[in-house]
Amino acid sequence: MCNLSNINAWDTEKAVLIGLGIASGGDIGLNGMIDQTGVNSPWVQDPSEEVWDVFLGEDAPRRQIVLLDHNLEKRFQQWYDGGELNNQEINELLLEIQNLIDEAFILLGDMNGDENLNVLDVIILVNIALGNTEVDLVGDMNQDGGINILDVVLLVNIILSN
């Protein structure tokens, strides 16, 4: 059985499950979805089906799992028959969730992608700040939209404090 839940499933600071449905079960059906051992997530009631139609297209089949990236773009879509997800479907879903988390939360300042902040990252960032290398906003340490000497100083301070 697949327990689609925010409880102990993944880091909810990075991924959140949100339900969307027509709420044909009324308040009783909705109460069964929230704060129970099953789905414990924000739930959007969509009785007119407008949200669903805009999101997936008019007359799109119900019972779908859709994953959005941090830009709210659809990255994964899976239809299920209303029964329990099988092990392959569960594993595929969990893998896609983990892929989105990994993509969205890159270590700021890790210019070479080795998951360590060190002098190698500083060298790359200095070259970007000097205009010698293509801009990579992973080095935008103060998140101001550009790379400059302040980003280099911030990265060096982080490395020295560790």
Order of alpha helices (4+ residues) and beta strands (2+ residues): beta-alpha-beta-alpha-beta-beta-alpha-alpha-alpha
